Every structure is written in structure tokens, then in C-alpha cells.
Amino acid sequence: MHATRGICRGLLIAAVAALAGAMVPARAQTGGFDLQRNVEYGKHDGVSLLGDLYTPSAPGKYPAVVAVHGAGWQGGSKSSYQYWGPWLAQRGYVVFSIDYRLAAAGRKMYPESVNDTRAAVQWARSKGAAIKVDPDRIALTGDSAGGHLAALAGLAADHPNFRGAYADDPYASVSAKVKAIIPAYGVFDMVQQWNHDLVHRPYDQIVEKYLGFKPMDDRKAYFEASPMSYVTRDNSGVSFFMTHGTEDDIVDRRQSDDFLVALKQNGNYARRIVMQGSGHFWYTDPIEEPGSVPGFFAPRLLRFLQDRL
């Protein structure tokens, strides 16, 4: 009798464990990765453009994510993606984290930074198998100013405003189009950001520094520098996964609200995760850190990439 109760209890425990295991999503298989630093992806106006290339160690052809750092178009570096690079490469994605030309005192860098970002996509597509990249499966991601560049370069990929700027580039004829874009707290409307900066950072007007003038001087240029302006039917096939925090004081969340509405009106696949209580600057924090915001975002990003890239 006691033996029978023991057997039944054991079967019950085993059944509950099996059910619990079925309810918990399996962890993505992780493998090794290789890192090549300071890979030249182009040379514009005599400036060597460099990126850090993270690739899965195993042979194969993988989807790729070109990563564009933030810092107000004035600072930052490719090392911002030192956590995302290994994390995604271990899960079967090539990550190319790039440097691009930065604005400085008396020196604007628009549209140069957009063309640098486009060039990184063209380079990755052209290299293809040599760097384990599937040329038909390329995405762009970026945070803050990098979110602006990722969205703008991805949507205006082959637009006449940018195409052909560097005709002598060896990859100039290659398409810069991407399948997916993942902007974190990005700038999507340059006039709206200028108005926000006018109140919140009047002594560091980042958009004005980047473009080199006020919207009153040339509103058309502000329009053409805004990702919102390229949410058009010919771009409706690009998938978006957006994220931002509720307490962001650098980029007004209404930019993401308006951009998301425009994408949905246009028929784009567009999803968003809003991080409650989060501000700016979190996207490039350590992923594996307990309780980190990127740690919460990471598995959701992975599902998006598996589904849309």
C-alpha cells in the first residue's frame, strides 16, 4: 500500500515537472563567436570608416544586424554594442557595429553620417558569404541618434536624396535596403526634436548642431532628414520593432507614438515595447546583468528577429 502511494506520488511529480517544462520556452541555443575589430567598410572623403564584426563561430550563412551607436550625433563609438554583439552572435546573428563621422563644433555631419550608415549595409551585403552574411536578411538597429540613423538609412535606403553620394565607393551600386529596423528611443521628426531641445537643452541644441541651421532657415532640409518623411508605401515591407522608456527626458516619447501610428497607417509590420520607469541610455547596458532593462528586452528582440528576419 505504501509502495503504491509512493509510486503514484512519483508519477504525479513527474507529470507536473513535464507540464512545467512544456510551459517554459526553451532557451535559445548558444555557441561561440568570433570578433574582428576595426574592419574597414568604406572610405568617404578620405576618412576610413571602421566597424567591429561579431560572427557565429560555426560555419554558415546568417542574418545580419548592422548596429549604429547613439550620443547626439556628436559622440559615442562602435564599442557601445560590446554586449549585443556577442549575445546575438552566440545565437546565430552576425552583428556589425559601426563608427560613423560625427558632428563637432563648426562641423555638421549630415548627410554624411546617413551615407556612412548606408555604406555599412552595402558592405555587409556585398561581402556576403565571406563574412557569413545572408545578403537577403539584413537589419539595422540603433539607439537615440543611432535610432534616427538606422530608421532614416533603412527607409531612405536607395532614395535619390542619398543614393549616389559616393559614386566612387566600390559598393555604390549595391542596394542599401534592409528587412527590419530596431530603433531604441530614436529621433523620427527633426523639427519635433528641435522644439523639445529648445526647452530642455537650449545650450546644447543637438539637432541644430547636427544639421547646421535652424528649421526657420530651411524646413525642407529638416523634413528630408526625418525618418517620418520616408514612411511611404514603397517601404511598407520593412518590419519595425521599437522600444523606449516612459521616463525619457532626452527624446520625447510622442515621437515614437507618432512614428508608430504612421507605420501602421502605411501597412508596415510594427511592434513596440514601452519600458515602464526607464529613461534614456539603457539600450547598450549589460544584457546579462540581473534585472537589467536590456535583459528584459533581449528575448523579445530575439523572437522578433526569428520571425521577421
C-alpha positions in Angstrom: 0.0 0.0 0.0 2.7 2.4 1.0 4.7 1.4 -2.1 1.7 2.1 -4.3 1.2 5.6 -2.8 4.9 6.3 -3.4 4.7 5.2 -7.0 1.6 7.4 -7.5 3.2 10.4 -5.9 6.3 9.9 -8.0 4.2 9.7 -11.2 2.4 12.9 -10.2 5.6 14.8 -9.6 7.0 13.6 -12.9 3.8 14.7 -14.7 3.9 18.2 -13.1 7.6 18.6 -13.9 6.9 17.6 -17.5 4.0 20.1 -17.8 6.1 22.8 -16.3 8.9 22.1 -18.7 6.4 22.3 -21.6 5.2 25.7 -20.4 8.7 27.3 -20.2 10.1 28.4 -23.5 13.3 26.6 -24.4 16.4 28.8 -24.2 18.0 29.7 -27.5 21.0 27.5 -28.2 24.2 29.5 -27.8 27.5 28.9 -29.4 30.9 30.6 -29.8 31.5 33.8 -31.6 34.5 35.5 -33.3 35.3 39.2 -33.2 37.2 41.2 -35.8 37.9 44.8 -34.6 38.3 47.8 -36.8 37.2 46.3 -40.1 37.1 49.0 -42.8 33.8 49.1 -44.6 34.4 52.2 -46.6 36.4 55.4 -47.1 34.5 58.7 -47.5 36.2 62.0 -48.1 39.5 60.4 -47.1 38.1 59.1 -43.8 38.4 55.4 -43.1 35.1 54.0 -41.8 35.5 51.2 -39.3 33.3 48.6 -37.6 33.6 45.7 -35.2 32.3 42.4 -36.7 30.8 39.7 -34.4 30.2 36.4 -36.2 29.0 33.0 -35.0 31.9 30.6 -34.9 30.2 27.8 -36.7 30.2 27.8 -40.5 27.1 29.0 -42.2 25.2 31.9 -43.7 23.5 34.0 -41.1 21.1 37.0 -40.9 23.0 40.2 -40.0 22.3 43.2 -37.8 24.1 46.5 -38.5 24.3 48.4 -35.2 24.6 52.2 -35.1 25.6 53.9 -31.8 23.9 57.0 -30.3 25.2 60.1 -28.4 23.6 63.0 -30.1 25.4 62.6 -33.5 28.4 64.1 -31.6 29.9 61.3 -29.7 29.8 57.5 -29.0 31.5 54.7 -30.7 31.1 51.2 -32.0 32.1 49.8 -28.6 28.5 50.7 -27.5 27.4 47.3 -28.8 30.0 45.3 -27.0 27.2 43.4 -25.2 24.7 43.0 -28.1 27.4 41.8 -30.4 28.4 38.6 -28.6 24.9 38.0 -27.3 23.4 37.9 -30.8 26.4 36.2 -32.5 26.1 33.4 -30.0 22.5 33.0 -31.1 23.1 32.9 -34.8 23.3 36.5 -36.0 26.2 38.5 -37.5 26.5 41.9 -35.8 28.4 44.7 -37.4 28.8 47.6 -35.0 30.0 50.7 -36.8 31.6 54.1 -36.3 30.4 56.9 -38.5 31.5 60.5 -38.9 30.5 62.8 -36.0 29.3 66.4 -35.8 31.7 68.7 -34.0 32.0 72.5 -33.3 31.6 74.2 -36.6 31.2 70.9 -38.5 27.9 69.4 -39.3 27.8 65.8 -40.4 24.5 65.5 -42.2 24.0 63.8 -44.6 27.5 62.2 -44.2 26.5 60.0 -41.3 23.5 58.7 -43.2 25.7 57.8 -46.1 28.2 56.1 -43.8 25.3 54.0 -42.3 24.1 53.1 -45.8 27.7 52.1 -46.8 27.8 49.7 -43.9 24.7 47.9 -45.2 26.1 47.9 -48.7 29.4 46.5 -47.5 27.8 43.7 -45.5 25.5 42.8 -48.4 28.5 42.8 -50.8 30.8 40.7 -48.6 28.0 38.1 -48.1 29.4 34.6 -47.6 32.9 36.0 -46.8 31.6 37.3 -43.5 28.9 34.6 -43.1 26.1 37.1 -44.0 22.9 36.2 -45.8 22.6 39.3 -48.1 18.8 39.0 -48.2 18.5 39.1 -44.4 19.9 42.3 -43.1 18.5 44.6 -40.3 19.5 47.9 -38.8 19.4 48.8 -35.1 20.4 51.9 -33.2 19.8 53.9 -30.1 18.9 57.5 -29.8 20.8 59.3 -32.6 21.7 55.8 -33.8 18.0 55.0 -33.9 17.5 58.0 -36.1 20.2 56.9 -38.5 19.0 53.3 -38.5 15.5 54.4 -39.3 16.5 57.0 -41.9 19.1 54.9 -43.7 16.8 51.9 -43.7 13.7 53.7 -45.0 15.6 56.1 -47.4 18.0 53.3 -48.4 18.0 53.9 -52.1 16.3 57.3 -52.2 17.7 59.9 -54.6 18.4 62.2 -51.6 21.2 59.8 -50.6 21.9 57.4 -53.4 25.0 58.1 -55.4 26.6 60.5 -52.9 29.9 58.5 -53.2 29.9 57.2 -56.8 33.5 56.0 -56.4 32.6 53.8 -53.5 33.2 50.1 -54.6 29.7 49.2 -53.4 27.9 52.3 -54.6 25.6 50.3 -56.9 24.6 47.8 -54.2 21.2 48.3 -52.6 21.1 49.6 -49.0 17.6 48.2 -48.3 17.0 46.2 -45.2 14.3 43.8 -44.0 13.9 45.1 -40.4 14.7 48.1 -38.3 15.0 48.1 -34.5 15.2 51.7 -33.2 15.6 52.4 -29.4 14.3 55.8 -28.3 15.1 57.2 -31.7 14.5 60.6 -33.2 12.0 60.4 -36.0 10.9 64.0 -36.6 13.7 66.6 -36.5 11.5 69.7 -36.0 9.8 68.0 -33.1 13.2 67.2 -31.6 14.4 70.8 -32.2 11.3 72.1 -30.3 12.0 69.7 -27.5 15.6 70.7 -27.3 14.6 74.4 -27.3 13.0 73.9 -23.9 15.1 71.0 -22.4 18.6 71.7 -23.6 18.8 75.3 -25.1 22.6 75.3 -24.7 23.1 72.0 -26.5 20.7 72.1 -29.4 21.8 68.7 -30.8 19.6 68.7 -33.9 20.7 72.2 -34.8 24.4 71.2 -34.3 23.9 68.1 -36.5 22.1 69.8 -39.4 24.0 73.1 -39.1 21.0 75.5 -39.0 17.6 76.2 -37.5 14.3 74.9 -39.0 13.4 78.5 -39.8 16.4 78.6 -42.2 15.4 75.5 -44.1 12.4 73.5 -43.1 12.7 71.3 -46.2 16.1 70.0 -45.0 14.6 69.2 -41.6 11.8 67.3 -43.4 14.3 65.3 -45.5 16.4 64.5 -42.5 13.4 62.9 -40.7 12.7 59.2 -40.9 9.0 60.0 -40.6 9.2 61.5 -44.1 10.0 58.2 -45.7 7.2 56.1 -44.2 5.7 55.6 -47.7 4.0 52.7 -49.5 7.2 51.6 -51.3 8.7 51.0 -47.8 5.7 49.1 -46.3 7.6 45.8 -46.4 10.1 46.9 -43.8 9.4 45.4 -40.3 9.9 47.5 -37.2 10.5 46.7 -33.5 10.6 49.9 -31.5 11.4 50.5 -27.8 11.6 53.4 -25.4 11.1 54.2 -21.8 8.3 56.1 -20.1 10.7 58.5 -18.3 12.9 59.5 -21.3 13.8 63.2 -20.9 16.1 63.3 -23.9 13.7 62.2 -26.7 10.0 62.9 -26.2 8.1 59.6 -26.4 5.5 61.3 -28.5 8.0 60.9 -31.4 7.7 57.1 -31.1 3.9 57.4 -30.7 3.5 59.4 -33.9 6.0 57.2 -35.8 4.3 54.0 -34.8 0.9 55.4 -36.0 2.5 56.4 -39.3 4.0 52.9 -39.7 0.7 51.2 -39.0 -1.2 53.5 -41.4 1.4 52.6 -44.0 0.9 48.9 -43.6 4.3 48.1 -42.0 4.6 45.3 -39.5 5.4 47.4 -36.4 5.6 46.4 -32.8 6.7 48.3 -29.7 7.8 47.6 -26.2 7.5 50.5 -23.7 9.8 50.2 -20.7 8.0 51.4 -17.6 10.1 53.7 -15.4 13.0 53.7 -17.8 14.7 56.8 -19.2 17.3 57.2 -21.9 20.7 55.5 -22.4 19.7 51.9 -21.4 19.8 50.0 -24.7 23.6 49.4 -24.6 23.8 48.4 -20.9 24.9 44.8 -20.0 22.3 42.3 -21.1 23.1 39.6 -18.5 23.1 41.9 -15.5 20.3 40.8 -13.1 17.2 42.9 -13.6 18.6 44.9 -16.5 16.3 46.6 -19.0 18.2 45.1 -21.9 17.9 41.7 -20.2 14.1 42.0 -20.3 14.1 43.3 -23.9 16.6 40.7 -25.3 14.4 37.6 -25.6 11.6 39.7 -27.2 14.1 41.1 -29.7 15.2 37.6 -30.5 11.7 36.5 -31.2 11.2 39.4 -33.5 14.4 38.7 -35.4 13.5 35.0 -35.7 10.0 35.9 -37.1 10.8 38.9 -39.3 14.5 38.5 -40.3 
